[in-house]
Amino acid sequence: MVWKDEAFEIWTRGWGCMFPEGDSSRELLEKVQKTYYLVSLVDNDYVQGDLFAAFKI
């Protein structure tokens, strides 16, 4: 999960610094960094894979 921390850190450094301390947008970014999960979906069937089939209703 190290890459998750790095990804969110880059996000908050890039976007977070655009907002002043205490700003609701900055607080939202910080909250997402601390409480959300970063998920990576992989379909190893490169020829006939359908990664998005799991999301079809």
PDBQT receptor file of N, H, CA, C and O in Angstrom, charges set to zero:
ATOM      1  N   MET A   1       0.813  -1.199   0.000  1.00  0.00    +0.000 N 
ATOM      2  CA  MET A   1       0.000   0.000   0.000  1.00  0.00    +0.000 C 
ATOM      3  C   MET A   1       0.856   1.262   0.000  1.00  0.00    +0.000 C 
ATOM      4  O   MET A   1       0.330   2.366   0.143  1.00  0.00    +0.000 OA
ATOM      5  N   VAL A   2       2.137   1.114  -0.155  1.00  0.00    +0.000 N 
ATOM      6  H   VAL A   2       2.564   0.217  -0.271  1.00  0.00    +0.000 HD
ATOM      7  CA  VAL A   2       3.007   2.283  -0.154  1.00  0.00    +0.000 C 
ATOM      8  C   VAL A   2       2.670   3.202  -1.320  1.00  0.00    +0.000 C 
ATOM      9  O   VAL A   2       2.677   4.423  -1.164  1.00  0.00    +0.000 OA
ATOM     10  N   TRP A   3       2.376   2.636  -2.480  1.00  0.00    +0.000 N 
ATOM     11  H   TRP A   3       2.371   1.644  -2.606  1.00  0.00    +0.000 HD
ATOM     12  CA  TRP A   3       2.074   3.474  -3.646  1.00  0.00    +0.000 C 
ATOM     13  C   TRP A   3       0.815   4.295  -3.436  1.00  0.00    +0.000 C 
ATOM     14  O   TRP A   3       0.683   5.380  -4.003  1.00  0.00    +0.000 OA
ATOM     15  N   LYS A   4      -0.128   3.786  -2.615  1.00  0.00    +0.000 N 
ATOM     16  H   LYS A   4      -0.020   2.905  -2.155  1.00  0.00    +0.000 HD
ATOM     17  CA  LYS A   4      -1.350   4.543  -2.308  1.00  0.00    +0.000 C 
ATOM     18  C   LYS A   4      -0.986   5.819  -1.567  1.00  0.00    +0.000 C 
ATOM     19  O   LYS A   4      -1.474   6.900  -1.900  1.00  0.00    +0.000 OA
ATOM     20  N   ASP A   5      -0.139   5.692  -0.574  1.00  0.00    +0.000 N 
ATOM     21  H   ASP A   5       0.257   4.815  -0.304  1.00  0.00    +0.000 HD
ATOM     22  CA  ASP A   5       0.280   6.865   0.197  1.00  0.00    +0.000 C 
ATOM     23  C   ASP A   5       1.005   7.872  -0.691  1.00  0.00    +0.000 C 
ATOM     24  O   ASP A   5       0.796   9.080  -0.575  1.00  0.00    +0.000 OA
ATOM     25  N   GLU A   6       1.853   7.368  -1.572  1.00  0.00    +0.000 N 
ATOM     26  H   GLU A   6       2.023   6.387  -1.667  1.00  0.00    +0.000 HD
ATOM     27  CA  GLU A   6       2.584   8.254  -2.473  1.00  0.00    +0.000 C 
ATOM     28  C   GLU A   6       1.636   8.958  -3.445  1.00  0.00    +0.000 C 
ATOM     29  O   GLU A   6       1.785  10.152  -3.705  1.00  0.00    +0.000 OA
ATOM     30  N   ALA A   7       0.674   8.225  -3.974  1.00  0.00    +0.000 N 
ATOM     31  H   ALA A   7       0.554   7.255  -3.762  1.00  0.00    +0.000 HD
ATOM     32  CA  ALA A   7      -0.274   8.816  -4.926  1.00  0.00    +0.000 C 
ATOM     33  C   ALA A   7      -1.097   9.921  -4.271  1.00  0.00    +0.000 C 
ATOM     34  O   ALA A   7      -1.246  11.003  -4.838  1.00  0.00    +0.000 OA
ATOM     35  N   PHE A   8      -1.629   9.655  -3.081  1.00  0.00    +0.000 N 
ATOM     36  H   PHE A   8      -1.507   8.776  -2.620  1.00  0.00    +0.000 HD
ATOM     37  CA  PHE A   8      -2.420  10.674  -2.398  1.00  0.00    +0.000 C 
ATOM     38  C   PHE A   8      -1.554  11.850  -1.950  1.00  0.00    +0.000 C 
ATOM     39  O   PHE A   8      -2.016  12.990  -1.928  1.00  0.00    +0.000 OA
ATOM     40  N   GLU A   9      -0.317  11.577  -1.598  1.00  0.00    +0.000 N 
ATOM     41  H   GLU A   9       0.059  10.650  -1.616  1.00  0.00    +0.000 HD
ATOM     42  CA  GLU A   9       0.587  12.657  -1.193  1.00  0.00    +0.000 C 
ATOM     43  C   GLU A   9       0.851  13.598  -2.366  1.00  0.00    +0.000 C 
ATOM     44  O   GLU A   9       0.846  14.818  -2.203  1.00  0.00    +0.000 OA
ATOM     45  N   ILE A  10       1.079  13.034  -3.535  1.00  0.00    +0.000 N 
ATOM     46  H   ILE A  10       1.083  12.043  -3.667  1.00  0.00    +0.000 HD
ATOM     47  CA  ILE A  10       1.280  13.862  -4.728  1.00  0.00    +0.000 C 
ATOM     48  C   ILE A  10       0.028  14.687  -5.001  1.00  0.00    +0.000 C 
ATOM     49  O   ILE A  10       0.113  15.863  -5.354  1.00  0.00    +0.000 OA
ATOM     50  N   TRP A  11      -1.120  14.066  -4.836  1.00  0.00    +0.000 N 
ATOM     51  H   TRP A  11      -1.189  13.110  -4.549  1.00  0.00    +0.000 HD
ATOM     52  CA  TRP A  11      -2.399  14.742  -5.072  1.00  0.00    +0.000 C 
ATOM     53  C   TRP A  11      -2.564  15.924  -4.121  1.00  0.00    +0.000 C 
ATOM     54  O   TRP A  11      -2.884  17.031  -4.554  1.00  0.00    +0.000 OA
ATOM     55  N   THR A  12      -2.347  15.696  -2.834  1.00  0.00    +0.000 N 
ATOM     56  H   THR A  12      -2.086  14.797  -2.482  1.00  0.00    +0.000 HD
ATOM     57  CA  THR A  12      -2.555  16.776  -1.868  1.00  0.00    +0.000 C 
ATOM     58  C   THR A  12      -1.480  17.854  -1.985  1.00  0.00    +0.000 C 
ATOM     59  O   THR A  12      -1.754  19.028  -1.737  1.00  0.00    +0.000 OA
ATOM     60  N   ARG A  13      -0.265  17.466  -2.359  1.00  0.00    +0.000 N 
ATOM     61  H   ARG A  13      -0.043  16.512  -2.560  1.00  0.00    +0.000 HD
ATOM     62  CA  ARG A  13       0.773  18.479  -2.573  1.00  0.00    +0.000 C 
ATOM     63  C   ARG A  13       0.466  19.324  -3.796  1.00  0.00    +0.000 C 
ATOM     64  O   ARG A  13       0.652  20.541  -3.779  1.00  0.00    +0.000 OA
ATOM     65  N   GLY A  14      -0.007  18.679  -4.863  1.00  0.00    +0.000 N 
ATOM     66  H   GLY A  14      -0.158  17.691  -4.877  1.00  0.00    +0.000 HD
ATOM     67  CA  GLY A  14      -0.300  19.397  -6.101  1.00  0.00    +0.000 C 
ATOM     68  C   GLY A  14      -1.548  20.254  -5.995  1.00  0.00    +0.000 C 
ATOM     69  O   GLY A  14      -1.531  21.443  -6.316  1.00  0.00    +0.000 OA
ATOM     70  N   TRP A  15      -2.628  19.638  -5.541  1.00  0.00    +0.000 N 
ATOM     71  H   TRP A  15      -2.641  18.673  -5.280  1.00  0.00    +0.000 HD
ATOM     72  CA  TRP A  15      -3.897  20.361  -5.450  1.00  0.00    +0.000 C 
ATOM     73  C   TRP A  15      -4.051  21.081  -4.117  1.00  0.00    +0.000 C 
ATOM     74  O   TRP A  15      -4.561  22.200  -4.064  1.00  0.00    +0.000 OA
ATOM     75  N   GLY A  16      -3.615  20.443  -3.055  1.00  0.00    +0.000 N 
ATOM     76  H   GLY A  16      -3.201  19.534  -3.098  1.00  0.00    +0.000 HD
ATOM     77  CA  GLY A  16      -3.810  21.008  -1.728  1.00  0.00    +0.000 C 
ATOM     78  C   GLY A  16      -3.142  22.352  -1.528  1.00  0.00    +0.000 C 
ATOM     79  O   GLY A  16      -3.670  23.213  -0.825  1.00  0.00    +0.000 OA
ATOM     80  N   CYS A  17      -1.978  22.539  -2.146  1.00  0.00    +0.000 N 
ATOM     81  H   CYS A  17      -1.549  21.839  -2.717  1.00  0.00    +0.000 HD
ATOM     82  CA  CYS A  17      -1.260  23.806  -1.955  1.00  0.00    +0.000 C 
ATOM     83  C   CYS A  17      -1.941  24.965  -2.677  1.00  0.00    +0.000 C 
ATOM     84  O   CYS A  17      -1.570  26.122  -2.482  1.00  0.00    +0.000 OA
ATOM     85  N   MET A  18      -2.928  24.660  -3.500  1.00  0.00    +0.000 N 
ATOM     86  H   MET A  18      -3.229  23.720  -3.658  1.00  0.00    +0.000 HD
ATOM     87  CA  MET A  18      -3.655  25.725  -4.203  1.00  0.00    +0.000 C 
ATOM     88  C   MET A  18      -4.683  26.403  -3.299  1.00  0.00    +0.000 C 
ATOM     89  O   MET A  18      -5.201  27.471  -3.626  1.00  0.00    +0.000 OA
ATOM     90  N   PHE A  19      -4.971  25.776  -2.163  1.00  0.00    +0.000 N 
ATOM     91  H   PHE A  19      -4.550  24.909  -1.897  1.00  0.00    +0.000 HD
ATOM     92  CA  PHE A  19      -5.984  26.297  -1.250  1.00  0.00    +0.000 C 
ATOM     93  C   PHE A  19      -5.335  26.660   0.078  1.00  0.00    +0.000 C 
ATOM     94  O   PHE A  19      -4.434  25.952   0.528  1.00  0.00    +0.000 OA
ATOM     95  N   PRO A  20      -5.766  27.741   0.717  1.00  0.00    +0.000 N 
ATOM     96  CA  PRO A  20      -5.175  28.134   2.001  1.00  0.00    +0.000 C 
ATOM     97  C   PRO A  20      -5.566  27.169   3.119  1.00  0.00    +0.000 C 
ATOM     98  O   PRO A  20      -6.560  26.449   3.021  1.00  0.00    +0.000 OA
ATOM     99  N   GLU A  21      -4.766  27.173   4.175  1.00  0.00    +0.000 N 
ATOM    100  H   GLU A  21      -3.959  27.758   4.254  1.00  0.00    +0.000 HD
ATOM    101  CA  GLU A  21      -5.073  26.364   5.360  1.00  0.00    +0.000 C 
ATOM    102  C   GLU A  21      -6.473  26.695   5.849  1.00  0.00    +0.000 C 
ATOM    103  O   GLU A  21      -6.854  27.864   5.904  1.00  0.00    +0.000 OA
ATOM    104  N   GLY A  22      -7.241  25.671   6.205  1.00  0.00    +0.000 N 
ATOM    105  H   GLY A  22      -6.931  24.721   6.160  1.00  0.00    +0.000 HD
ATOM    106  CA  GLY A  22      -8.585  25.885   6.718  1.00  0.00    +0.000 C 
ATOM    107  C   GLY A  22      -9.651  25.984   5.647  1.00  0.00    +0.000 C 
ATOM    108  O   GLY A  22     -10.839  25.996   5.968  1.00  0.00    +0.000 OA
ATOM    109  N   ASP A  23      -9.261  26.054   4.382  1.00  0.00    +0.000 N 
ATOM    110  H   ASP A  23      -8.296  26.044   4.122  1.00  0.00    +0.000 HD
ATOM    111  CA  ASP A  23     -10.225  26.123   3.284  1.00  0.00    +0.000 C 
ATOM    112  C   ASP A  23     -10.956  24.783   3.175  1.00  0.00    +0.000 C 
ATOM    113  O   ASP A  23     -10.349  23.726   3.353  1.00  0.00    +0.000 OA
ATOM    114  N   SER A  24     -12.242  24.827   2.888  1.00  0.00    +0.000 N 
ATOM    115  H   SER A  24     -12.735  25.686   2.744  1.00  0.00    +0.000 HD
ATOM    116  CA  SER A  24     -13.038  23.598   2.841  1.00  0.00    +0.000 C 
ATOM    117  C   SER A  24     -12.561  22.647   1.740  1.00  0.00    +0.000 C 
ATOM    118  O   SER A  24     -12.637  21.430   1.905  1.00  0.00    +0.000 OA
ATOM    119  N   SER A  25     -12.078  23.179   0.637  1.00  0.00    +0.000 N 
ATOM    120  H   SER A  25     -12.016  24.168   0.503  1.00  0.00    +0.000 HD
ATOM    121  CA  SER A  25     -11.567  22.321  -0.440  1.00  0.00    +0.000 C 
ATOM    122  C   SER A  25     -10.303  21.594  -0.004  1.00  0.00    +0.000 C 
ATOM    123  O   SER A  25     -10.131  20.409  -0.287  1.00  0.00    +0.000 OA
ATOM    124  N   ARG A  26      -9.435  22.297   0.677  1.00  0.00    +0.000 N 
ATOM    125  H   ARG A  26      -9.575  23.260   0.907  1.00  0.00    +0.000 HD
ATOM    126  CA  ARG A  26      -8.204  21.671   1.169  1.00  0.00    +0.000 C 
ATOM    127  C   ARG A  26      -8.527  20.628   2.227  1.00  0.00    +0.000 C 
ATOM    128  O   ARG A  26      -7.919  19.557   2.249  1.00  0.00    +0.000 OA
ATOM    129  N   GLU A  27      -9.467  20.927   3.092  1.00  0.00    +0.000 N 
ATOM    130  H   GLU A  27      -9.961  21.796   3.073  1.00  0.00    +0.000 HD
ATOM    131  CA  GLU A  27      -9.868  19.971   4.118  1.00  0.00    +0.000 C 
ATOM    132  C   GLU A  27     -10.472  18.715   3.493  1.00  0.00    +0.000 C 
ATOM    133  O   GLU A  27     -10.258  17.608   3.987  1.00  0.00    +0.000 OA
ATOM    134  N   LEU A  28     -11.224  18.886   2.410  1.00  0.00    +0.000 N 
ATOM    135  H   LEU A  28     -11.399  19.785   2.009  1.00  0.00    +0.000 HD
ATOM    136  CA  LEU A  28     -11.788  17.733   1.712  1.00  0.00    +0.000 C 
ATOM    137  C   LEU A  28     -10.681  16.855   1.142  1.00  0.00    +0.000 C 
ATOM    138  O   LEU A  28     -10.729  15.633   1.283  1.00  0.00    +0.000 OA
ATOM    139  N   LEU A  29      -9.689  17.456   0.504  1.00  0.00    +0.000 N 
ATOM    140  H   LEU A  29      -9.650  18.449   0.389  1.00  0.00    +0.000 HD
ATOM    141  CA  LEU A  29      -8.571  16.688  -0.035  1.00  0.00    +0.000 C 
ATOM    142  C   LEU A  29      -7.846  15.917   1.063  1.00  0.00    +0.000 C 
ATOM    143  O   LEU A  29      -7.486  14.755   0.874  1.00  0.00    +0.000 OA
ATOM    144  N   GLU A  30      -7.636  16.551   2.196  1.00  0.00    +0.000 N 
ATOM    145  H   GLU A  30      -7.929  17.495   2.350  1.00  0.00    +0.000 HD
ATOM    146  CA  GLU A  30      -6.957  15.897   3.312  1.00  0.00    +0.000 C 
ATOM    147  C   GLU A  30      -7.806  14.765   3.878  1.00  0.00    +0.000 C 
ATOM    148  O   GLU A  30      -7.279  13.716   4.247  1.00  0.00    +0.000 OA
ATOM    149  N   LYS A  31      -9.122  14.975   3.948  1.00  0.00    +0.000 N 
ATOM    150  H   LYS A  31      -9.550  15.828   3.648  1.00  0.00    +0.000 HD
ATOM    151  CA  LYS A  31     -10.022  13.933   4.443  1.00  0.00    +0.000 C 
ATOM    152  C   LYS A  31     -10.019  12.724   3.513  1.00  0.00    +0.000 C 
ATOM    153  O   LYS A  31      -9.973  11.582   3.970  1.00  0.00    +0.000 OA
ATOM    154  N   VAL A  32     -10.067  12.978   2.216  1.00  0.00    +0.000 N 
ATOM    155  H   VAL A  32     -10.104  13.906   1.844  1.00  0.00    +0.000 HD
ATOM    156  CA  VAL A  32     -10.035  11.883   1.242  1.00  0.00    +0.000 C 
ATOM    157  C   VAL A  32      -8.730  11.106   1.379  1.00  0.00    +0.000 C 
ATOM    158  O   VAL A  32      -8.731   9.876   1.344  1.00  0.00    +0.000 OA
ATOM    159  N   GLN A  33      -7.626  11.818   1.533  1.00  0.00    +0.000 N 
ATOM    160  H   GLN A  33      -7.625  12.817   1.562  1.00  0.00    +0.000 HD
ATOM    161  CA  GLN A  33      -6.322  11.161   1.672  1.00  0.00    +0.000 C 
ATOM    162  C   GLN A  33      -6.300  10.230   2.883  1.00  0.00    +0.000 C 
ATOM    163  O   GLN A  33      -5.705   9.154   2.825  1.00  0.00    +0.000 OA
ATOM    164  N   LYS A  34      -6.932  10.628   3.957  1.00  0.00    +0.000 N 
ATOM    165  H   LYS A  34      -7.415  11.502   4.005  1.00  0.00    +0.000 HD
ATOM    166  CA  LYS A  34      -6.879   9.853   5.195  1.00  0.00    +0.000 C 
ATOM    167  C   LYS A  34      -7.931   8.754   5.281  1.00  0.00    +0.000 C 
ATOM    168  O   LYS A  34      -7.753   7.799   6.037  1.00  0.00    +0.000 OA
ATOM    169  N   THR A  35      -9.026   8.863   4.522  1.00  0.00    +0.000 N 
ATOM    170  H   THR A  35      -9.171   9.639   3.907  1.00  0.00    +0.000 HD
ATOM    171  CA  THR A  35     -10.140   7.935   4.735  1.00  0.00    +0.000 C 
ATOM    172  C   THR A  35     -10.525   7.094   3.522  1.00  0.00    +0.000 C 
ATOM    173  O   THR A  35     -11.300   6.149   3.669  1.00  0.00    +0.000 OA
ATOM    174  N   TYR A  36     -10.020   7.398   2.340  1.00  0.00    +0.000 N 
ATOM    175  H   TYR A  36      -9.391   8.165   2.220  1.00  0.00    +0.000 HD
ATOM    176  CA  TYR A  36     -10.397   6.651   1.137  1.00  0.00    +0.000 C 
ATOM    177  C   TYR A  36      -9.345   5.600   0.802  1.00  0.00    +0.000 C 
ATOM    178  O   TYR A  36      -8.195   5.687   1.233  1.00  0.00    +0.000 OA
ATOM    179  N   TYR A  37      -9.759   4.620   0.033  1.00  0.00    +0.000 N 
ATOM    180  H   TYR A  37     -10.693   4.549  -0.318  1.00  0.00    +0.000 HD
ATOM    181  CA  TYR A  37      -8.863   3.599  -0.480  1.00  0.00    +0.000 C 
ATOM    182  C   TYR A  37      -8.614   3.853  -1.960  1.00  0.00    +0.000 C 
ATOM    183  O   TYR A  37      -9.520   4.259  -2.688  1.00  0.00    +0.000 OA
ATOM    184  N   LEU A  38      -7.405   3.618  -2.392  1.00  0.00    +0.000 N 
ATOM    185  H   LEU A  38      -6.669   3.288  -1.801  1.00  0.00    +0.000 HD
ATOM    186  CA  LEU A  38      -7.069   3.698  -3.806  1.00  0.00    +0.000 C 
ATOM    187  C   LEU A  38      -7.051   2.271  -4.337  1.00  0.00    +0.000 C 
ATOM    188  O   LEU A  38      -6.321   1.423  -3.823  1.00  0.00    +0.000 OA
ATOM    189  N   VAL A  39      -7.847   2.006  -5.358  1.00  0.00    +0.000 N 
ATOM    190  H   VAL A  39      -8.440   2.694  -5.776  1.00  0.00    +0.000 HD
ATOM    191  CA  VAL A  39      -8.020   0.650  -5.869  1.00  0.00    +0.000 C 
ATOM    192  C   VAL A  39      -7.509   0.575  -7.300  1.00  0.00    +0.000 C 
ATOM    193  O   VAL A  39      -7.724   1.485  -8.100  1.00  0.00    +0.000 OA
ATOM    194  N   SER A  40      -6.840  -0.506  -7.604  1.00  0.00    +0.000 N 
ATOM    195  H   SER A  40      -6.664  -1.245  -6.954  1.00  0.00    +0.000 HD
ATOM    196  CA  SER A  40      -6.369  -0.756  -8.961  1.00  0.00    +0.000 C 
ATOM    197  C   SER A  40      -6.982  -2.066  -9.442  1.00  0.00    +0.000 C 
ATOM    198  O   SER A  40      -6.807  -3.111  -8.814  1.00  0.00    +0.000 OA
ATOM    199  N   LEU A  41      -7.695  -2.003 -10.550  1.00  0.00    +0.000 N 
ATOM    200  H   LEU A  41      -7.838  -1.155 -11.059  1.00  0.00    +0.000 HD
ATOM    201  CA  LEU A  41      -8.314  -3.196 -11.124  1.00  0.00    +0.000 C 
ATOM    202  C   LEU A  41      -7.489  -3.660 -12.310  1.00  0.00    +0.000 C 
ATOM    203  O   LEU A  41      -7.103  -2.864 -13.167  1.00  0.00    +0.000 OA
ATOM    204  N   VAL A  42      -7.223  -4.966 -12.350  1.00  0.00    +0.000 N 
ATOM    205  H   VAL A  42      -7.536  -5.612 -11.654  1.00  0.00    +0.000 HD
ATOM    206  CA  VAL A  42      -6.406  -5.524 -13.418  1.00  0.00    +0.000 C 
ATOM    207  C   VAL A  42      -7.116  -6.726 -14.011  1.00  0.00    +0.000 C 
ATOM    208  O   VAL A  42      -7.604  -7.589 -13.282  1.00  0.00    +0.000 OA
ATOM    209  N   ASP A  43      -7.173  -6.782 -15.332  1.00  0.00    +0.000 N 
ATOM    210  H   ASP A  43      -6.777  -6.080 -15.924  1.00  0.00    +0.000 HD
ATOM    211  CA  ASP A  43      -7.709  -7.939 -16.043  1.00  0.00    +0.000 C 
ATOM    212  C   ASP A  43      -6.543  -8.552 -16.806  1.00  0.00    +0.000 C 
ATOM    213  O   ASP A  43      -6.032  -7.953 -17.752  1.00  0.00    +0.000 OA
ATOM    214  N   ASN A  44      -6.123  -9.741 -16.398  1.00  0.00    +0.000 N 
ATOM    215  H   ASN A  44      -6.538 -10.228 -15.629  1.00  0.00    +0.000 HD
ATOM    216  CA  ASN A  44      -4.955 -10.368 -17.010  1.00  0.00    +0.000 C 
ATOM    217  C   ASN A  44      -5.268 -11.120 -18.298  1.00  0.00    +0.000 C 
ATOM    218  O   ASN A  44      -4.368 -11.706 -18.900  1.00  0.00    +0.000 OA
ATOM    219  N   ASP A  45      -6.525 -11.116 -18.731  1.00  0.00    +0.000 N 
ATOM    220  H   ASP A  45      -7.256 -10.641 -18.242  1.00  0.00    +0.000 HD
ATOM    221  CA  ASP A  45      -6.874 -11.723 -20.013  1.00  0.00    +0.000 C 
ATOM    222  C   ASP A  45      -6.708 -10.643 -21.079  1.00  0.00    +0.000 C 
ATOM    223  O   ASP A  45      -7.661  -9.945 -21.426  1.00  0.00    +0.000 OA
ATOM    224  N   TYR A  46      -5.503 -10.518 -21.583  1.00  0.00    +0.000 N 
ATOM    225  H   TYR A  46      -4.729 -11.085 -21.301  1.00  0.00    +0.000 HD
ATOM    226  CA  TYR A  46      -5.183  -9.420 -22.492  1.00  0.00    +0.000 C 
ATOM    227  C   TYR A  46      -5.845  -9.552 -23.861  1.00  0.00    +0.000 C 
ATOM    228  O   TYR A  46      -6.029  -8.553 -24.556  1.00  0.00    +0.000 OA
ATOM    229  N   VAL A  47      -6.203 -10.775 -24.255  1.00  0.00    +0.000 N 
ATOM    230  H   VAL A  47      -6.053 -11.586 -23.690  1.00  0.00    +0.000 HD
ATOM    231  CA  VAL A  47      -6.755 -10.995 -25.587  1.00  0.00    +0.000 C 
ATOM    232  C   VAL A  47      -8.260 -10.758 -25.609  1.00  0.00    +0.000 C 
ATOM    233  O   VAL A  47      -8.763 -10.019 -26.455  1.00  0.00    +0.000 OA
ATOM    234  N   GLN A  48      -8.981 -11.387 -24.677  1.00  0.00    +0.000 N 
ATOM    235  H   GLN A  48      -8.572 -11.987 -23.989  1.00  0.00    +0.000 HD
ATOM    236  CA  GLN A  48     -10.435 -11.271 -24.677  1.00  0.00    +0.000 C 
ATOM    237  C   GLN A  48     -10.963 -10.753 -23.344  1.00  0.00    +0.000 C 
ATOM    238  O   GLN A  48     -12.108 -11.025 -22.982  1.00  0.00    +0.000 OA
ATOM    239  N   GLY A  49     -10.170 -10.040 -22.641  1.00  0.00    +0.000 N 
ATOM    240  H   GLY A  49      -9.240  -9.819 -22.935  1.00  0.00    +0.000 HD
ATOM    241  CA  GLY A  49     -10.581  -9.521 -21.345  1.00  0.00    +0.000 C 
ATOM    242  C   GLY A  49     -11.677  -8.469 -21.450  1.00  0.00    +0.000 C 
ATOM    243  O   GLY A  49     -11.802  -7.770 -22.456  1.00  0.00    +0.000 OA
ATOM    244  N   ASP A  50     -12.458  -8.378 -20.395  1.00  0.00    +0.000 N 
ATOM    245  H   ASP A  50     -12.356  -8.945 -19.578  1.00  0.00    +0.000 HD
ATOM    246  CA  ASP A  50     -13.513  -7.364 -20.317  1.00  0.00    +0.000 C 
ATOM    247  C   ASP A  50     -13.573  -6.878 -18.877  1.00  0.00    +0.000 C 
ATOM    248  O   ASP A  50     -14.449  -7.272 -18.108  1.00  0.00    +0.000 OA
ATOM    249  N   LEU A  51     -12.653  -6.041 -18.537  1.00  0.00    +0.000 N 
ATOM    250  H   LEU A  51     -11.940  -5.720 -19.161  1.00  0.00    +0.000 HD
ATOM    251  CA  LEU A  51     -12.526  -5.540 -17.169  1.00  0.00    +0.000 C 
ATOM    252  C   LEU A  51     -13.812  -4.922 -16.656  1.00  0.00    +0.000 C 
ATOM    253  O   LEU A  51     -14.139  -5.055 -15.477  1.00  0.00    +0.000 OA
ATOM    254  N   PHE A  52     -14.539  -4.251 -17.527  1.00  0.00    +0.000 N 
ATOM    255  H   PHE A  52     -14.274  -4.143 -18.485  1.00  0.00    +0.000 HD
ATOM    256  CA  PHE A  52     -15.725  -3.524 -17.094  1.00  0.00    +0.000 C 
ATOM    257  C   PHE A  52     -16.978  -4.390 -17.043  1.00  0.00    +0.000 C 
ATOM    258  O   PHE A  52     -18.047  -3.888 -16.696  1.00  0.00    +0.000 OA
ATOM    259  N   ALA A  53     -16.882  -5.663 -17.376  1.00  0.00    +0.000 N 
ATOM    260  H   ALA A  53     -16.014  -6.071 -17.658  1.00  0.00    +0.000 HD
ATOM    261  CA  ALA A  53     -18.033  -6.566 -17.296  1.00  0.00    +0.000 C 
ATOM    262  C   ALA A  53     -18.550  -6.664 -15.861  1.00  0.00    +0.000 C 
ATOM    263  O   ALA A  53     -19.748  -6.843 -15.643  1.00  0.00    +0.000 OA
ATOM    264  N   ALA A  54     -17.674  -6.551 -14.910  1.00  0.00    +0.000 N 
ATOM    265  H   ALA A  54     -16.701  -6.406 -15.087  1.00  0.00    +0.000 HD
ATOM    266  CA  ALA A  54     -18.078  -6.633 -13.502  1.00  0.00    +0.000 C 
ATOM    267  C   ALA A  54     -18.970  -5.466 -13.097  1.00  0.00    +0.000 C 
ATOM    268  O   ALA A  54     -19.691  -5.561 -12.103  1.00  0.00    +0.000 OA
ATOM    269  N   PHE A  55     -18.936  -4.382 -13.840  1.00  0.00    +0.000 N 
ATOM    270  H   PHE A  55     -18.351  -4.305 -14.647  1.00  0.00    +0.000 HD
ATOM    271  CA  PHE A  55     -19.724  -3.202 -13.503  1.00  0.00    +0.000 C 
ATOM    272  C   PHE A  55     -21.031  -3.096 -14.275  1.00  0.00    +0.000 C 
ATOM    273  O   PHE A  55     -21.834  -2.196 -14.026  1.00  0.00    +0.000 OA
ATOM    274  N   LYS A  56     -21.245  -4.013 -15.210  1.00  0.00    +0.000 N 
ATOM    275  H   LYS A  56     -20.593  -4.744 -15.413  1.00  0.00    +0.000 HD
ATOM    276  CA  LYS A  56     -22.468  -3.984 -16.013  1.00  0.00    +0.000 C 
ATOM    277  C   LYS A  56     -23.631  -4.545 -15.213  1.00  0.00    +0.000 C 
ATOM    278  O   LYS A  56     -23.488  -5.533 -14.494  1.00  0.00    +0.000 OA
ATOM    279  N   ILE A  57     -24.769  -3.909 -15.347  1.00  0.00    +0.000 N 
ATOM    280  H   ILE A  57     -24.885  -3.106 -15.932  1.00  0.00    +0.000 HD
ATOM    281  CA  ILE A  57     -25.962  -4.354 -14.615  1.00  0.00    +0.000 C 
ATOM    282  C   ILE A  57     -26.846  -5.154 -15.530  1.00  0.00    +0.000 C 
ATOM    283  O   ILE A  57     -27.904  -5.624 -15.111  1.00  0.00    +0.000 OA
TER     284      ILE A  57
